[in-house]
Amino acid sequence: MLKIYGIKNCDSVRKAIKYLKSHNIPYEFIDFRETPVNEQKINEWLKSTDIKTLFNTRGTTYRTLKLKELNLSDNDKKTWLSKENMLIKRPVITCDNNVIVGYNESEYLEKLQTSKG
């Protein structure tokens, strides 16, 4: 089953859920705050996407933690993602072997239409 990871009050997550509902695509929602993802899950995602896509450098958490100043390696970024899930770009949608990061309607059309019920 398709899974969507994120937080309830994120605009991109809400748009993605609205898209899934409007296309009758069943999904399971996993809230980072209630069920944090660990490094093992992040490693799974990184088989289908890259750290640059997954690591959110535009969010409040990134700025608050002053991570830009640390000049993080990709391995450091992976560690931070598992330690602080709010650094993960949202939403993360997983289905079959696909991982889609962020709200991208054209990618949803291409990769998710085959996932219906």
Helices and strands as residue ranges (DSSP letters): E 2-6, H 11-22, E 27-31, H 39-45, H 51-54, H 60-64, G 67-70, H 74-83, G 85-87, E 92-95, E 98-101, H 105-112, G 113-115
